[in-house]
């Protein structure tokens, strides 16, 4: 299966344009630029851009045109020597990518000022600020570890921004009555982020599920049985319905070039198809097509963002309780968390829906480790990015289905108080690892206010 989210497994693409003026020390500038290119490549970035120094208007035009045709995740303007602001502004105006101004320091020898790079990025920063263009800055040697870490953070955010502009979210059915937190504004999503919503009827999914190839269903059941030891203990007809749902939703994503799905999971899957959609959405999320239940478009889009930053699956969940003993918040959902998030010390099981009593759902505690929490929120009527982080702690299941205890970086009671005081949506999204710096960078690129949990 190939679609938009396959891009998160590719190397980050960084454009590097080294500016210089020939009245300064050109050999030293060339050495600094060569060191920067080598450092980026050693760090695993795919580097694009001109191989030599850019010293005049014609060269900068050629560089801008070449990079504009296939914009990188991040554009680095390396001030190898002093230059006035015109070349940096031309690159910023011509290339649709986040911008990092990098000045290289030089030894304080008491002799000639050989590069004067800081003055160059100062001039560029002033000109860009006057025109309202965003930029970040680094003043460090070409192989500085902290500078390269900043490049990584900004490039990840830039890739997420780029992917969002091509994102299509499949909206299967309508959100349930009274679930105002699953409302969305399609034109606003397209205008602010470039994301598009594809409306799909439940009937189309049901028809495709019923028509799924029997051999494909059998092969899927066999492979899933290797991960769920009790699969044969569950109602075979209902379990097959969930497997057919997975095949139908995966086919839909392929046909419509969909990056994530927001699915009306109840009541129709139970009443019309005789099965739960949860297990199907779990498997799709594991394949990097993130899914949210209750037709939560903004929730799915948040999962797409987190997945693009982490390269790992993302999971949309509820915060349902306070675990005072562990000072944690209990995360739970019926059973749609990706199996890759299961605690390796506990064998995952297939199970039935706690209310509807039909399979197939996944049941396991979430594995321990650092996690990043996010939510693209419209609670105020405009967009904000909700950000949090913490540690998933090893704990027995607090409730049936998929569940875990998350210890935030602040007291759990304060997190829940913020959730309620701000009237936030009842779904949040998580992915493993600490990706808060990249989320903050992305929020800046998208001009989104941040609310910290």
C-alpha positions in Angstrom: 0.0 0.0 0.0 1.5 3.4 -1.0 0.1 6.8 -0.2 1.0 10.2 1.2 2.2 8.9 4.5 4.9 6.8 2.9 6.8 10.2 2.7 7.5 10.1 6.5 9.9 7.1 5.9 12.0 9.0 3.4 15.1 11.1 4.4 14.4 14.7 5.3 15.2 17.0 2.3 17.2 20.0 3.2 18.1 22.7 0.7 21.4 24.5 1.3 22.4 27.7 -0.5 25.7 29.1 0.6 25.9 32.9 0.0 29.2 34.8 -0.2 30.8 38.0 -1.5 34.0 37.7 -3.4 35.6 40.6 -1.5 35.9 38.4 1.6 37.9 35.2 2.1 36.5 33.0 -0.6 38.7 29.9 0.2 37.6 30.0 3.8 34.0 30.5 2.8 34.2 27.5 0.4 35.6 25.4 3.2 32.8 26.4 5.6 30.2 25.5 2.9 31.8 22.2 2.2 31.9 21.3 5.9 28.2 22.2 6.2 27.3 20.0 3.2 29.3 17.1 4.7 27.8 17.5 8.1 24.2 17.5 6.8 24.9 14.3 4.8 26.5 12.6 7.7 23.5 13.4 9.8 21.3 11.6 7.3 19.7 14.5 5.5 19.1 14.5 1.7 20.9 17.7 0.7 19.8 19.6 -2.4 20.9 22.9 -3.8 23.9 24.4 -5.7 27.3 22.7 -5.1 29.3 26.0 -5.0 29.1 29.4 -3.5 26.3 31.7 -4.7 27.8 35.2 -5.2 25.5 37.1 -7.7 22.0 37.7 -8.8 22.0 35.3 -11.7 23.3 32.4 -9.5 20.7 33.1 -6.8 17.9 33.2 -9.4 19.0 29.8 -10.8 19.2 28.3 -7.2 15.7 29.7 -6.3 14.1 28.4 -9.5 15.6 25.0 -9.1 14.6 24.6 -5.5 11.1 26.1 -6.1 10.3 23.3 -8.6 10.6 20.7 -5.8 10.7 22.5 -2.5 12.7 20.9 0.3 11.4 20.3 3.9 13.8 23.1 5.0 15.7 25.8 3.2 19.1 26.8 4.8 20.6 30.0 3.7 24.2 29.6 4.8 25.9 33.0 5.2 29.4 31.8 4.3 30.5 35.4 4.2 28.8 38.7 4.6 26.3 39.6 1.8 23.6 42.2 1.7 20.0 41.0 2.1 18.9 40.9 -1.5 20.0 37.3 -2.2 18.5 35.9 1.1 15.2 37.8 0.4 15.1 36.4 -3.2 15.4 32.9 -1.9 12.8 33.4 0.8 10.3 34.8 -1.7 10.9 32.2 -4.4 10.9 28.9 -2.4 8.0 27.6 -0.5 9.8 26.1 2.5 10.6 27.1 6.1 13.8 29.2 6.3 16.8 28.9 8.5 19.5 31.6 8.4 22.8 30.1 9.4 25.9 32.3 10.1 29.3 30.7 10.6 31.6 32.2 13.3 35.3 32.9 12.7 38.3 33.1 15.0 39.0 36.4 16.8 42.5 36.8 15.4 43.0 40.5 15.8 43.6 40.6 12.0 41.3 40.7 9.0 37.5 40.1 9.4 37.5 37.2 6.9 33.8 36.2 6.8 31.6 38.7 8.7 28.8 36.2 8.5 26.9 37.3 11.5 26.4 40.8 10.0 25.0 39.0 6.9 22.3 37.1 8.8 21.5 40.2 10.7 20.8 42.1 7.5 18.8 39.3 6.2 16.8 38.9 9.4 15.9 42.6 9.4 14.8 42.6 5.8 12.6 39.5 6.3 11.1 40.8 9.5 10.1 44.0 7.7 8.2 42.0 5.1 6.5 39.7 7.6 8.4 36.6 6.6 9.1 33.9 9.1 12.7 32.6 9.7 14.8 30.9 12.3 18.5 31.5 12.9 21.7 29.6 13.9 25.1 31.1 14.6 27.4 28.1 14.9 30.1 26.1 13.2 28.9 23.9 10.3 29.2 20.7 12.3 27.7 21.9 15.6 25.5 19.2 17.1 22.9 21.6 18.5 22.6 23.4 15.2 22.1 20.1 13.4 19.5 19.1 15.9 17.7 22.3 15.2 17.9 21.5 11.5 16.3 18.2 12.2 13.5 19.7 14.2 12.7 22.4 11.6 12.9 19.9 8.7 10.5 17.5 10.4 8.1 20.4 11.0 8.6 21.5 7.4 7.8 18.1 6.1 4.7 17.9 8.2 3.6 21.3 6.8 4.3 20.1 3.2 2.4 16.8 3.7 -0.6 18.6 5.2 -1.0 20.5 2.0 -1.5 17.3 0.1 -3.5 15.5 2.8 -6.9 14.0 2.1 -8.9 12.8 5.0 -11.7 10.3 4.3 -14.8 11.1 6.3 -17.0 8.0 6.4 -20.5 8.9 7.4 -21.6 11.7 9.8 -20.5 12.3 13.4 -23.0 11.2 16.1 -25.5 13.7 17.4 -24.2 15.5 20.5 -20.6 14.9 19.6 -19.9 18.6 18.8 -16.2 17.9 19.4 -16.2 16.0 16.1 -17.4 18.9 14.0 -15.1 20.3 11.4 -14.9 23.1 8.9 -13.9 21.8 5.5 -13.2 25.2 3.8 -11.2 26.4 6.8 -9.0 23.2 6.8 -8.3 23.7 3.1 -7.5 27.4 3.5 -5.4 27.1 6.7 -3.6 23.8 6.1 -4.3 22.7 2.5 -6.0 19.5 3.8 -9.1 18.3 1.9 -11.9 16.1 3.3 -13.4 13.4 1.1 -17.0 12.5 2.1 -17.8 8.8 1.8 -21.0 7.0 2.6 -21.2 4.1 5.0 -23.1 2.2 2.3 -20.1 2.3 0.0 -17.9 0.8 2.7 -20.5 -1.8 3.7 -20.8 -2.9 0.0 -17.1 -3.1 -0.4 -16.8 -5.1 2.8 -19.4 -7.6 1.7 -17.7 -8.0 -1.6 -14.2 -8.5 -0.2 -12.3 -11.4 -1.7 -12.6 -14.5 0.4 -9.0 -15.5 -0.1 -7.9 -12.1 1.1 -10.0 -12.4 4.2 -8.6 -15.8 4.9 -5.0 -14.6 4.5 -5.7 -11.6 6.7 -7.2 -13.8 9.4 -4.2 -16.1 9.3 -1.7 -13.2 9.7 -3.7 -11.6 12.5 -4.0 -14.9 14.3 -0.3 -14.9 14.7 -0.6 -11.7 16.8 -3.9 -12.4 18.6 -3.7 -15.9 20.2 -7.4 -16.1 21.0 -8.8 -15.0 17.6 -10.4 -18.4 17.0 -12.4 -18.0 20.2 -14.4 -15.1 18.9 -17.6 -15.2 16.9 -16.3 -16.1 13.4 -19.0 -14.3 11.4 -18.5 -11.0 13.3 -14.8 -11.3 13.2 -14.9 -11.8 9.5 -17.0 -8.7 9.2 -14.2 -6.7 10.9 -11.6 -8.2 8.6 -13.7 -7.4 5.6 -14.1 -3.8 6.9 -10.3 -3.5 7.1 -10.0 -4.6 3.4 -12.8 -2.2 2.4 -11.3 0.8 4.2 -7.8 0.0 2.9 -9.2 -0.2 -0.6 -11.0 3.1 -0.1 -7.7 4.8 1.1 -5.9 3.5 -2.0 -8.6 4.5 -4.5 -9.1 8.0 -3.1 -5.4 8.8 -2.1 -6.5 9.1 1.5 -3.9 9.7 4.2 -6.3 9.1 7.2 -9.8 8.1 8.0 -12.5 9.4 10.3 -15.1 6.7 10.6 -18.7 6.6 12.0 -18.0 3.4 13.9 -21.4 3.1 15.7 -24.1 2.1 15.7 -24.3 1.1 12.0 -21.3 -1.2 11.9 -23.0 -3.2 14.7 -26.6 -3.0 13.4 -26.0 -3.2 9.6 -22.8 -5.2 9.2 -22.9 -7.1 12.5 -19.4 -6.4 13.6 -17.1 -3.7 15.2 -15.0 -1.4 13.1 -12.4 -0.9 15.9 -10.2 -3.8 15.0 -10.1 -2.7 11.3 -9.1 0.8 12.3 -6.4 -0.5 14.6 -4.8 -2.5 11.8 -5.0 0.5 9.4 -3.3 2.8 11.9 -0.6 0.2 12.2 -0.1 0.5 8.4 0.3 4.2 8.7 -3.3 5.1 7.7 -4.4 6.7 11.0 -8.0 6.3 11.9 -10.3 8.0 14.4 -13.7 6.9 15.5 -16.9 9.0 15.8 -15.9 10.7 12.5 -13.4 13.0 14.2 -11.8 14.7 11.2 -9.6 17.1 13.2 -8.5 14.2 15.4 -7.5 12.2 12.3 -5.6 15.2 11.0 -3.8 15.5 14.3 -2.8 11.8 14.0 -1.4 12.5 10.5 0.7 15.3 11.9 2.1 13.2 14.8 2.8 10.3 12.4 4.7 12.6 10.0 6.8 13.9 12.9 7.5 10.6 14.6 7.5 8.1 11.7 5.5 5.9 14.0 1.8 5.2 14.3 -0.5 7.6 16.1 -3.6 6.8 18.2 -6.7 8.9 18.9 -8.0 8.3 22.4 -10.1 9.6 25.3 -8.8 10.8 28.7 -11.3 9.0 30.9 -10.1 9.0 34.5 -7.5 10.1 37.1 -5.2 7.5 38.5 -4.3 9.3 41.7 -1.9 6.6 42.9 0.3 7.0 39.8 -0.5 10.7 39.3 -1.5 9.8 35.8 -4.4 10.2 33.4 -6.1 7.1 32.1 -6.3 6.9 28.4 -8.9 4.6 26.9 -10.7 3.6 23.8 -12.8 0.7 22.8 -10.1 -1.2 21.0 -8.6 0.7 18.0 -5.1 1.4 19.2 -2.5 0.0 16.8 -1.0 -3.3 17.9 2.5 -1.9 17.7 1.6 0.2 20.8 1.0 -2.9 22.9 3.0 -3.5 26.0 5.5 -6.3 25.0 5.1 -8.0 28.3 1.4 -8.6 27.8 0.1 -10.6 24.9 -2.6 -8.7 23.0 -6.1 -10.3 22.7 -9.0 -9.9 20.4 -12.2 -9.0 22.3 -15.8 -7.8 22.0 -17.2 -4.4 22.3 -18.1 -3.7 26.0 -21.5 -2.3 25.1 -22.4 -4.0 21.8 -20.9 -7.4 22.6 -19.5 -8.0 19.1 -15.9 -8.4 17.9 -13.4 -7.5 16.7 -11.5 -5.2 19.0 -7.9 -5.2 20.3 -7.3 -5.5 24.0 -4.0 -4.6 25.6 -2.3 -2.1 27.9 -0.2 0.6 26.1 3.5 0.0 26.3 5.6 2.2 28.6 7.8 5.0 27.2 7.8 8.7 26.3 4.8 10.0 24.4 3.8 13.2 22.7 0.2 14.4 23.0 -1.5 16.7 20.5 -4.9 18.0 19.3 -5.8 20.4 16.5 -8.6 22.1 18.5 -11.4 24.4 17.4 -12.9 24.8 20.9 -12.6 28.6 20.7 -14.0 28.8 17.2 -10.5 29.2 15.7 -7.6 26.7 15.5 -5.1 26.1 18.3 -2.6 23.3 18.7 -2.8 21.6 22.0 0.5 20.0 23.0 1.5 17.8 25.9 4.1 15.2 26.7 4.8 12.6 29.4 5.6 9.0 30.1 3.3 6.1 29.6 3.8 4.0 32.6 3.6 0.2 32.8 0.3 -0.7 34.5 -2.4 -3.3 34.2 -5.5 -2.6 32.1 -7.7 0.0 33.9 -10.6 -0.8 31.5 -11.3 -3.3 28.8 -10.1 -2.5 25.3 -7.0 -0.5 24.7 -5.9 1.6 27.7 -2.9 3.1 29.4 -1.8 5.4 32.2 0.0 8.6 31.1 2.0 10.6 33.6 2.2 14.1 32.1 5.0 16.5 32.8 2.7 18.3 35.2 0.2 16.9 37.8 -2.6 14.9 36.3 -5.3 16.8 38.1 -4.0 20.0 36.5 -4.1 18.4 33.1 -7.7 17.4 33.5 -8.6 20.8 34.9 -7.1 22.4 31.8 -9.0 20.1 29.6 -12.3 21.0 31.1 -11.6 24.7 31.7 -10.6 25.2 28.1 -13.6 23.1 26.8 -11.3 21.0 24.7 -12.4 18.1 22.5 -12.8 14.8 24.1 -10.3 13.1 21.8 -6.5 13.6 22.0 -3.9 11.9 19.9 -0.6 10.3 20.9 2.6 9.0 19.4 5.6 7.6 21.0 8.7 9.7 21.5 9.2 13.4 22.4 8.3 15.4 19.4 7.2 18.6 21.2 10.0 20.8 19.7 8.9 19.9 16.2 5.2 20.4 17.1 6.1 23.9 18.4 8.0 24.7 15.2 5.1 23.5 13.1 2.7 25.6 15.1 4.8 28.6 14.3 4.9 27.8 10.6 1.1 27.4 10.6 0.6 30.5 12.8 -1.3 28.4 15.4 -1.5 29.5 19.0 -0.3 26.8 21.4 -2.1 25.5 24.5 0.0 23.3 26.7 -1.6 20.5 28.6 
